[in-house]
Amino acid sequence: MGLCNGNTSDRAETPVAIEECLARGLDGVLGIVANSKAYSKRTVGLCLEKRMGLITLVPKSKSAGEHS
C-alpha cells in the first residue's frame, strides 16, 4: 500500500490503511493480519463493519472482551 514514517502509530495507521484499501476497489479483501500494536477498538470495529477478518495478538494488558 505504501510507506509510513517509522514513528507512525500502528493503532492509528491500520484503520486508515483498511479504508484506503477499500477505496481502491479491493473489496475482495477477506481480512488482514497485524501485530498487537494494530489492535484497537477502532480497528476491530472497522473490521466488523466491513465484514473483514482480523488476525492479531491481543496485548496482554487487555482483559477478555476489552478493547481500547
VMD Tcl script that builds the backbone (N, CA, C; Angstrom):
set m [mol new atoms 204]
animate dup $m
set s [atomselect $m all]
$s set {name element resname resid chain x y z} {
  {N N MET 1 A 0.818 -1.190 0.000}
  {CA C MET 1 A 0.000 0.000 0.000}
  {C C MET 1 A 0.858 1.249 0.000}
  {N N GLY 2 A 1.886 1.296 0.849}
  {CA C GLY 2 A 2.694 2.493 0.904}
  {C C GLY 2 A 3.643 2.453 2.077}
  {N N LEU 3 A 4.380 3.519 2.208}
  {CA C LEU 3 A 5.347 3.631 3.291}
  {C C LEU 3 A 4.904 4.702 4.265}
  {N N CYS 4 A 5.232 4.484 5.515}
  {CA C CYS 4 A 4.928 5.463 6.553}
  {C C CYS 4 A 6.182 5.731 7.352}
  {N N ASN 5 A 6.180 6.847 8.023}
  {CA C ASN 5 A 7.244 7.172 8.944}
  {C C ASN 5 A 7.310 6.068 10.002}
  {N N GLY 6 A 8.473 5.661 10.386}
  {CA C GLY 6 A 8.628 4.608 11.381}
  {C C GLY 6 A 8.042 4.959 12.729}
  {N N ASN 7 A 7.778 6.222 12.964}
  {CA C ASN 7 A 7.180 6.648 14.227}
  {C C ASN 7 A 5.660 6.717 14.161}
  {N N THR 8 A 5.077 6.353 13.014}
  {CA C THR 8 A 3.630 6.372 12.867}
  {C C THR 8 A 3.019 5.278 13.735}
  {N N SER 9 A 1.965 5.598 14.432}
  {CA C SER 9 A 1.296 4.647 15.315}
  {C C SER 9 A 0.544 3.584 14.513}
  {N N ASP 10 A 0.846 2.317 14.762}
  {CA C ASP 10 A 0.112 1.222 14.110}
  {C C ASP 10 A -1.364 1.300 14.469}
  {N N ARG 11 A -1.641 1.671 15.700}
  {CA C ARG 11 A -3.028 1.755 16.169}
  {C C ARG 11 A -3.810 2.785 15.358}
  {N N ALA 12 A -3.165 3.878 14.987}
  {CA C ALA 12 A -3.822 4.920 14.197}
  {C C ALA 12 A -3.773 4.622 12.706}
  {N N GLU 13 A -2.691 4.021 12.236}
  {CA C GLU 13 A -2.483 3.825 10.801}
  {C C GLU 13 A -3.265 2.642 10.229}
  {N N THR 14 A -3.497 1.593 11.003}
  {CA C THR 14 A -4.160 0.404 10.479}
  {C C THR 14 A -5.565 0.695 9.957}
  {N N PRO 15 A -6.436 1.398 10.703}
  {CA C PRO 15 A -7.757 1.708 10.145}
  {C C PRO 15 A -7.681 2.554 8.870}
  {N N VAL 16 A -6.721 3.450 8.811}
  {CA C VAL 16 A -6.530 4.278 7.608}
  {C C VAL 16 A -6.160 3.380 6.420}
  {N N ALA 17 A -5.270 2.437 6.646}
  {CA C ALA 17 A -4.854 1.517 5.576}
  {C C ALA 17 A -6.025 0.659 5.103}
  {N N ILE 18 A -6.871 0.229 6.025}
  {CA C ILE 18 A -8.050 -0.557 5.646}
  {C C ILE 18 A -8.969 0.276 4.760}
  {N N GLU 19 A -9.249 1.501 5.176}
  {CA C GLU 19 A -10.122 2.389 4.381}
  {C C GLU 19 A -9.527 2.660 3.003}
  {N N GLU 20 A -8.214 2.892 2.925}
  {CA C GLU 20 A -7.560 3.138 1.633}
  {C C GLU 20 A -7.650 1.908 0.735}
  {N N CYS 21 A -7.489 0.755 1.309}
  {CA C CYS 21 A -7.583 -0.494 0.565}
  {C C CYS 21 A -8.971 -0.629 -0.051}
  {N N LEU 22 A -9.998 -0.395 0.743}
  {CA C LEU 22 A -11.367 -0.494 0.252}
  {C C LEU 22 A -11.679 0.599 -0.770}
  {N N ALA 23 A -11.125 1.793 -0.579}
  {CA C ALA 23 A -11.348 2.901 -1.512}
  {C C ALA 23 A -10.742 2.615 -2.881}
  {N N ARG 24 A -9.720 1.789 -2.910}
  {CA C ARG 24 A -9.074 1.434 -4.176}
  {C C ARG 24 A -9.788 0.301 -4.888}
  {N N GLY 25 A -10.927 -0.087 -4.367}
  {CA C GLY 25 A -11.710 -1.127 -5.020}
  {C C GLY 25 A -11.256 -2.533 -4.693}
  {N N LEU 26 A -10.562 -2.695 -3.588}
  {CA C LEU 26 A -10.099 -4.018 -3.193}
  {C C LEU 26 A -11.108 -4.652 -2.232}
  {N N ASP 27 A -12.375 -4.633 -2.633}
  {CA C ASP 27 A -13.446 -5.130 -1.789}
  {C C ASP 27 A -13.358 -6.628 -1.545}
  {N N GLY 28 A -12.573 -7.339 -2.334}
  {CA C GLY 28 A -12.437 -8.771 -2.155}
  {C C GLY 28 A -11.495 -9.157 -1.030}
  {N N VAL 29 A -10.939 -8.171 -0.343}
  {CA C VAL 29 A -10.031 -8.458 0.762}
  {C C VAL 29 A -10.812 -9.184 1.843}
  {N N LEU 30 A -10.346 -10.365 2.202}
  {CA C LEU 30 A -11.046 -11.162 3.204}
  {C C LEU 30 A -10.675 -10.762 4.623}
  {N N GLY 31 A -9.482 -10.223 4.790}
  {CA C GLY 31 A -9.065 -9.835 6.120}
  {C C GLY 31 A -7.635 -9.352 6.132}
  {N N ILE 32 A -7.167 -9.025 7.326}
  {CA C ILE 32 A -5.806 -8.550 7.493}
  {C C ILE 32 A -5.141 -9.312 8.632}
  {N N VAL 33 A -3.833 -9.328 8.585}
  {CA C VAL 33 A -3.017 -9.883 9.654}
  {C C VAL 33 A -2.155 -8.735 10.156}
  {N N ALA 34 A -2.161 -8.520 11.470}
  {CA C ALA 34 A -1.437 -7.389 12.026}
  {C C ALA 34 A -0.812 -7.767 13.367}
  {N N ASN 35 A 0.185 -7.013 13.754}
  {CA C ASN 35 A 0.783 -7.268 15.065}
  {C C ASN 35 A -0.092 -6.668 16.159}
  {N N SER 36 A 0.251 -6.922 17.388}
  {CA C SER 36 A -0.593 -6.494 18.508}
  {C C SER 36 A -0.709 -4.975 18.629}
  {N N LYS 37 A 0.232 -4.241 18.073}
  {CA C LYS 37 A 0.160 -2.786 18.161}
  {C C LYS 37 A -0.945 -2.210 17.284}
  {N N ALA 38 A -1.457 -2.989 16.343}
  {CA C ALA 38 A -2.561 -2.537 15.497}
  {C C ALA 38 A -3.911 -2.779 16.159}
  {N N TYR 39 A -3.918 -3.518 17.262}
  {CA C TYR 39 A -5.158 -3.851 17.956}
  {C C TYR 39 A -5.742 -2.616 18.629}
  {N N SER 40 A -6.976 -2.264 18.267}
  {CA C SER 40 A -7.668 -1.145 18.901}
  {C C SER 40 A -9.160 -1.307 18.670}
  {N N LYS 41 A -9.939 -0.594 19.443}
  {CA C LYS 41 A -11.394 -0.622 19.285}
  {C C LYS 41 A -11.768 -0.172 17.874}
  {N N ARG 42 A -11.079 0.846 17.375}
  {CA C ARG 42 A -11.367 1.373 16.035}
  {C C ARG 42 A -11.083 0.328 14.956}
  {N N THR 43 A -9.955 -0.374 15.053}
  {CA C THR 43 A -9.609 -1.393 14.058}
  {C C THR 43 A -10.595 -2.554 14.112}
  {N N VAL 44 A -10.890 -3.035 15.310}
  {CA C VAL 44 A -11.837 -4.149 15.455}
  {C C VAL 44 A -13.211 -3.736 14.928}
  {N N GLY 45 A -13.666 -2.544 15.293}
  {CA C GLY 45 A -14.972 -2.058 14.838}
  {C C GLY 45 A -15.045 -1.925 13.329}
  {N N LEU 46 A -13.994 -1.417 12.728}
  {CA C LEU 46 A -13.969 -1.256 11.276}
  {C C LEU 46 A -14.003 -2.608 10.584}
  {N N CYS 47 A -13.238 -3.556 11.101}
  {CA C CYS 47 A -13.240 -4.903 10.504}
  {C C CYS 47 A -14.620 -5.550 10.615}
  {N N LEU 48 A -15.274 -5.370 11.749}
  {CA C LEU 48 A -16.631 -5.901 11.901}
  {C C LEU 48 A -17.594 -5.220 10.929}
  {N N GLU 49 A -17.497 -3.903 10.845}
  {CA C GLU 49 A -18.372 -3.134 9.956}
  {C C GLU 49 A -18.195 -3.544 8.494}
  {N N LYS 50 A -16.951 -3.746 8.083}
  {CA C LYS 50 A -16.649 -4.071 6.680}
  {C C LYS 50 A -16.662 -5.576 6.419}
  {N N ARG 51 A -16.973 -6.353 7.469}
  {CA C ARG 51 A -17.019 -7.817 7.359}
  {C C ARG 51 A -15.681 -8.389 6.893}
  {N N MET 52 A -14.624 -7.859 7.490}
  {CA C MET 52 A -13.266 -8.313 7.201}
  {C C MET 52 A -12.734 -9.075 8.405}
  {N N GLY 53 A -12.000 -10.138 8.144}
  {CA C GLY 53 A -11.364 -10.868 9.224}
  {C C GLY 53 A -10.167 -10.106 9.761}
  {N N LEU 54 A -9.838 -10.365 11.003}
  {CA C LEU 54 A -8.674 -9.747 11.632}
  {C C LEU 54 A -7.957 -10.808 12.450}
  {N N ILE 55 A -6.706 -11.042 12.091}
  {CA C ILE 55 A -5.863 -11.955 12.857}
  {C C ILE 55 A -4.791 -11.107 13.515}
  {N N THR 56 A -4.773 -11.112 14.837}
  {CA C THR 56 A -3.802 -10.332 15.578}
  {C C THR 56 A -3.657 -10.904 16.987}
  {N N LEU 57 A -2.631 -10.524 17.644}
  {CA C LEU 57 A -2.461 -10.860 19.052}
  {C C LEU 57 A -3.090 -9.749 19.874}
  {N N VAL 58 A -3.801 -10.122 20.907}
  {CA C VAL 58 A -4.377 -9.122 21.802}
  {C C VAL 58 A -3.319 -8.829 22.860}
  {N N PRO 59 A -2.994 -7.561 23.046}
  {CA C PRO 59 A -1.992 -7.218 24.046}
  {C C PRO 59 A -2.341 -7.806 25.412}
  {N N LYS 60 A -1.346 -8.261 26.110}
  {CA C LYS 60 A -1.523 -8.885 27.415}
  {C C LYS 60 A -2.207 -7.947 28.408}
  {N N SER 61 A -2.049 -6.660 28.208}
  {CA C SER 61 A -2.637 -5.675 29.124}
  {C C SER 61 A -4.147 -5.571 28.995}
  {N N LYS 62 A -4.746 -6.211 27.990}
  {CA C LYS 62 A -6.191 -6.161 27.774}
  {C C LYS 62 A -6.849 -7.364 28.406}
  {N N SER 63 A -7.948 -7.142 29.102}
  {CA C SER 63 A -8.696 -8.265 29.669}
  {C C SER 63 A -9.657 -8.804 28.609}
  {N N ALA 64 A -10.184 -9.974 28.827}
  {CA C ALA 64 A -11.107 -10.600 27.872}
  {C C ALA 64 A -12.274 -9.663 27.595}
  {N N GLY 65 A -12.538 -9.432 26.322}
  {CA C GLY 65 A -13.664 -8.594 25.908}
  {C C GLY 65 A -13.410 -7.104 25.949}
  {N N GLU 66 A -12.244 -6.673 26.352}
  {CA C GLU 66 A -11.947 -5.238 26.454}
  {C C GLU 66 A -11.236 -4.772 25.194}
  {N N HIS 67 A -11.651 -3.627 24.671}
  {CA C HIS 67 A -10.991 -3.005 23.511}
  {C C HIS 67 A -10.606 -1.602 23.897}
  {N N SER 68 A -9.465 -1.125 23.394}
  {CA C SER 68 A -9.096 0.267 23.664}
  {C C SER 68 A -9.043 1.057 22.388}
}
mol reanalyze $m
mol bondsrecalc $m
mol representation Tube
mol addrep $m
